[in-house]
Amino acid sequence: MNSLVEQAVTLHRPLPAASRPAAANRWTVHEVQALFELPFPDLLHRAQSVHRERFDPTLIEFATLLSIKTGGCPEDCSYCPQAARYDTGVEASKLMEPAAVLAAAQRAKDAGATRFCMGAAWRAPKDRDVEKVAELVATVKSLGLETCATLGMLEDGHAQTLRGAGLDYYNHNLDSAPDFYGDIVTTRDYQDRLDTLGRVREAGVKVCCGGIVGMGESRVQRAGLVAQLANLDPYPESVPINHLVRVQGTPLADQAPLDPFEFVRTIAVARITMPRARVRLSAGRQQMGDAVQALCFLAGANSIFYGDKLLTTGNPDTQADLDLLARLGLKQGQLTPIA
């Protein structure tokens, strides 16, 4: 084992933000890369050990994601079928009415979901949009579900409005490492994403923030993404790891698929560097197969999106998810960190 790997393996996990200086115990890209390069059994053992220290390793959280306003987005994210400039067959729609959202949330709760996430294809919502979404948040919250929203970039005051309606989490992914971001998105800057995350934190809303792998990035750039996430102060409570879903009509439609073991490594490294986070298997599960998903659970993933659709792309059948958990001896439930 080389010295860089030894250094990463023996690193102490960061202390809670309140008990450490902001710059202390930060993960460098080289340290995260060293974790990626560990032998596969060693990496999974390390990740599973961290997972067991913080969570019940047999418990998986179910969340449901609903597109409340689909398509017509002016952004140019190369992976996204909702970008208006790409011909992907996705038709733009208006914001859903509260009654329809309530019915969808009730179905999700009846199916075992504990968190209900609402996504709208905006670059940045206007004040009136935020007010309408706040009404939807309050509607879903009345069912006793955790609420999450992803609406694009937020301006001052928006996160406070959503929090006042009962929003628990706001999702705003970093997507990639800073040095790869410009290859994927040109209509907003990396700092724009960080600024929105800062506004969410200031409002007292929990952060759901992750990224997408398999877009043509290098392993070092995957390490750079994880380092960015782990060094947010504090790091996100929820970390969705997405596997690129290649959609015809988008610039990444013909991207070569990522080695599935590399995806599992990404899950394990996220678990090690963000031990108290809910690490969620997000987009791309339909293409993984049961064996790769089982390895991801072993590597520390403890949350999935549940339902046959994620915004506009497919997801495993709900019964298939229940069957897989039963075969693995896992159970669904709401997560509570051990300490």
RABEL-V920424 format. One record per residue. N is the residue number from 1. RES is the residue in one small letter. SS is DSSP state (H for helix, E for strand, - for the rest). PHI is phi in whole degrees, 0 to 359 (none if undefined). BURIAL is # if it has 16 or more other ideal C-beta (glycine too) atoms within 10 Angstrom, else .. Layout:
# RABEL-V920424
n & res & ss & phi & burial
N & RES & SS & PHI & BURIAL
N & RES & SS & PHI & BURIAL
This chain:
# RABEL-V920424
n & res & ss & phi & burial
1 & m & - & none & .
2 & n & - & 283 & .
3 & s & H & 295 & .
4 & l & H & 295 & .
5 & v & H & 295 & #
6 & e & H & 302 & .
7 & q & H & 298 & .
8 & a & H & 293 & #
9 & v & H & 294 & #
10 & t & H & 266 & .
11 & l & - & 297 & #
12 & h & - & 282 & .
13 & r & - & 292 & .
14 & p & - & 301 & #
15 & l & - & 287 & .
16 & p & - & 305 & .
17 & a & H & 303 & .
18 & a & H & 294 & .
19 & s & H & 248 & .
20 & r & - & 215 & .
21 & p & - & 298 & .
22 & a & - & 302 & .
23 & a & - & 268 & .
24 & a & - & 278 & .
25 & n & - & 55 & .
26 & r & - & 282 & .
27 & w & - & 271 & #
28 & t & - & 278 & .
29 & v & H & 299 & #
30 & h & H & 294 & .
31 & e & H & 293 & #
32 & v & H & 292 & #
33 & q & H & 300 & #
34 & a & H & 298 & #
35 & l & H & 295 & #
36 & f & H & 304 & #
37 & e & - & 270 & #
38 & l & - & 297 & #
39 & p & - & 306 & .
40 & f & H & 308 & .
41 & p & H & 297 & .
42 & d & H & 294 & .
43 & l & H & 296 & #
44 & l & H & 293 & #
45 & h & H & 295 & .
46 & r & H & 298 & #
47 & a & H & 294 & #
48 & q & H & 293 & #
49 & s & H & 296 & .
50 & v & H & 297 & #
51 & h & H & 302 & #
52 & r & H & 293 & .
53 & e & H & 292 & .
54 & r & H & 246 & #
55 & f & - & 220 & #
56 & d & - & 290 & #
57 & p & - & 288 & #
58 & t & - & 260 & .
59 & l & E & 253 & #
60 & i & E & 238 & #
61 & e & E & 275 & #
62 & f & E & 255 & #
63 & a & E & 236 & #
64 & t & E & 243 & #
65 & l & E & 244 & #
66 & l & E & 238 & #
67 & s & E & 278 & #
68 & i & E & 269 & #
69 & k & E & 205 & #
70 & t & - & 254 & #
71 & g & - & 71 & #
72 & g & - & 77 & .
73 & c & E & 286 & #
74 & p & - & 280 & .
75 & e & - & 289 & #
76 & d & - & 241 & #
77 & c & - & 305 & #
78 & s & - & 293 & #
79 & y & - & 265 & #
80 & c & - & 261 & #
81 & p & - & 286 & #
82 & q & - & 268 & #
83 & a & E & 290 & #
84 & a & - & 297 & .
85 & r & - & 283 & .
86 & y & - & 256 & #
87 & d & - & 268 & .
88 & t & - & 243 & #
89 & g & - & 85 & .
90 & v & - & 275 & #
91 & e & - & 265 & .
92 & a & - & 290 & .
93 & s & - & 225 & .
94 & k & - & 276 & .
95 & l & - & 298 & #
96 & m & - & 294 & #
97 & e & - & 280 & .
98 & p & H & 305 & .
99 & a & H & 297 & .
100 & a & H & 291 & .
101 & v & H & 293 & #
102 & l & H & 300 & #
103 & a & H & 297 & .
104 & a & H & 294 & #
105 & a & H & 294 & #
106 & q & H & 295 & .
107 & r & H & 297 & .
108 & a & H & 296 & #
109 & k & H & 296 & #
110 & d & H & 298 & .
111 & a & - & 273 & #
112 & g & - & 108 & .
113 & a & - & 290 & #
114 & t & - & 248 & #
115 & r & E & 229 & #
116 & f & E & 241 & #
117 & c & E & 252 & #
118 & m & E & 241 & #
119 & g & E & 242 & #
120 & a & E & 231 & #
121 & a & - & 277 & #
122 & w & - & 243 & #
123 & r & - & 287 & .
124 & a & E & 203 & #
125 & p & - & 291 & #
126 & k & - & 278 & .
127 & d & H & 305 & .
128 & r & H & 293 & .
129 & d & H & 294 & #
130 & v & H & 297 & #
131 & e & H & 298 & .
132 & k & H & 292 & #
133 & v & H & 293 & #
134 & a & H & 301 & #
135 & e & H & 296 & .
136 & l & H & 293 & #
137 & v & H & 300 & #
138 & a & H & 297 & #
139 & t & H & 296 & #
140 & v & H & 292 & #
141 & k & H & 299 & #
142 & s & - & 295 & .
143 & l & - & 273 & .
144 & g & - & 87 & .
145 & l & - & 271 & #
146 & e & E & 292 & #
147 & t & E & 243 & #
148 & c & E & 217 & #
149 & a & E & 222 & #
150 & t & E & 224 & #
151 & l & - & 233 & #
152 & g & - & 99 & #
153 & m & E & 285 & #
154 & l & - & 254 & #
155 & e & - & 265 & .
156 & d & - & 304 & .
157 & g & - & 93 & .
158 & h & H & 294 & #
159 & a & H & 296 & #
160 & q & H & 295 & #
161 & t & H & 298 & #
162 & l & H & 293 & #
163 & r & H & 296 & #
164 & g & H & 299 & .
165 & a & - & 275 & #
166 & g & - & 109 & #
167 & l & - & 294 & #
168 & d & - & 268 & #
169 & y & E & 228 & #
170 & y & E & 238 & #
171 & n & E & 264 & #
172 & h & - & 207 & #
173 & n & - & 283 & #
174 & l & - & 282 & #
175 & d & E & 74 & #
176 & s & - & 206 & #
177 & a & - & 292 & #
178 & p & H & 304 & #
179 & d & H & 280 & .
180 & f & H & 249 & #
181 & y & H & 302 & #
182 & g & - & 296 & .
183 & d & - & 282 & .
184 & i & - & 249 & #
185 & v & - & 224 & #
186 & t & - & 238 & .
187 & t & - & 272 & .
188 & r & - & 208 & #
189 & d & - & 264 & .
190 & y & H & 302 & #
191 & q & H & 296 & .
192 & d & H & 302 & #
193 & r & H & 294 & #
194 & l & H & 296 & .
195 & d & H & 295 & .
196 & t & H & 296 & #
197 & l & H & 300 & #
198 & g & H & 297 & .
199 & r & H & 294 & #
200 & v & H & 296 & #
201 & r & H & 299 & #
202 & e & H & 299 & .
203 & a & - & 277 & #
204 & g & - & 84 & .
205 & v & - & 266 & #
206 & k & E & 291 & #
207 & v & E & 258 & #
208 & c & E & 248 & #
209 & c & - & 209 & #
210 & g & - & 212 & #
211 & g & E & 192 & #
212 & i & E & 238 & #
213 & v & E & 243 & #
214 & g & - & 94 & #
215 & m & - & 267 & #
216 & g & - & 103 & #
217 & e & - & 286 & #
218 & s & - & 275 & .
219 & r & H & 298 & .
220 & v & H & 299 & .
221 & q & H & 288 & #
222 & r & H & 295 & #
223 & a & H & 297 & #
224 & g & H & 295 & #
225 & l & H & 297 & #
226 & v & H & 298 & #
227 & a & H & 298 & #
228 & q & H & 300 & #
229 & l & H & 293 & #
230 & a & H & 293 & #
231 & n & - & 267 & #
232 & l & - & 299 & #
233 & d & - & 240 & .
234 & p & - & 277 & #
235 & y & - & 289 & #
236 & p & - & 300 & #
237 & e & - & 290 & #
238 & s & E & 227 & #
239 & v & E & 233 & #
240 & p & E & 282 & #
241 & i & E & 253 & #
242 & n & E & 258 & #
243 & h & E & 264 & #
244 & l & - & 310 & #
245 & v & - & 262 & #
246 & r & - & 280 & #
247 & v & - & 248 & #
248 & q & - & 300 & .
249 & g & - & 103 & .
250 & t & - & 268 & #
251 & p & - & 299 & #
252 & l & - & 261 & #
253 & a & - & 300 & .
254 & d & - & 254 & .
255 & q & - & 297 & .
256 & a & - & 298 & .
257 & p & - & 293 & .
258 & l & - & 283 & #
259 & d & - & 303 & .
260 & p & H & 301 & #
261 & f & H & 292 & .
262 & e & H & 291 & .
263 & f & H & 295 & #
264 & v & H & 299 & #
265 & r & H & 302 & #
266 & t & H & 297 & #
267 & i & H & 300 & #
268 & a & H & 297 & #
269 & v & H & 292 & #
270 & a & H & 299 & #
271 & r & H & 296 & #
272 & i & H & 294 & #
273 & t & H & 277 & #
274 & m & - & 228 & #
275 & p & - & 297 & #
276 & r & - & 265 & #
277 & a & - & 282 & #
278 & r & E & 278 & #
279 & v & E & 264 & #
280 & r & E & 252 & #
281 & l & E & 287 & #
282 & s & - & 245 & #
283 & a & - & 297 & #
284 & g & - & 98 & #
285 & r & H & 297 & #
286 & q & H & 299 & #
287 & q & H & 270 & #
288 & m & H & 281 & #
289 & g & - & 86 & .
290 & d & H & 295 & .
291 & a & H & 295 & .
292 & v & H & 292 & #
293 & q & H & 298 & #
294 & a & H & 299 & #
295 & l & H & 296 & #
296 & c & H & 296 & #
297 & f & H & 296 & #
298 & l & H & 296 & #
299 & a & - & 280 & #
300 & g & - & 118 & #
301 & a & - & 292 & #
302 & n & - & 222 & #
303 & s & E & 207 & #
304 & i & E & 222 & #
305 & f & E & 276 & #
306 & y & - & 248 & #
307 & g & - & 133 & #
308 & d & - & 275 & .
309 & k & E & 210 & .
310 & l & E & 244 & #
311 & l & - & 55 & #
312 & t & - & 235 & #
313 & t & E & 249 & #
314 & g & E & 288 & .
315 & n & - & 215 & #
316 & p & - & 303 & #
317 & d & - & 303 & .
318 & t & H & 300 & #
319 & q & H & 293 & .
320 & a & H & 297 & .
321 & d & H & 295 & #
322 & l & H & 297 & .
323 & d & H & 295 & .
324 & l & H & 297 & #
325 & l & H & 299 & #
326 & a & H & 296 & .
327 & r & H & 295 & .
328 & l & H & 268 & .
329 & g & - & 73 & .
330 & l & - & 258 & #
331 & k & E & 222 & .
332 & q & E & 268 & #
333 & g & - & 173 & .
334 & q & - & 277 & .
335 & l & - & 274 & #
336 & t & - & 225 & .
337 & p & - & 303 & .
338 & i & - & 290 & .
339 & a & - & 199 & .
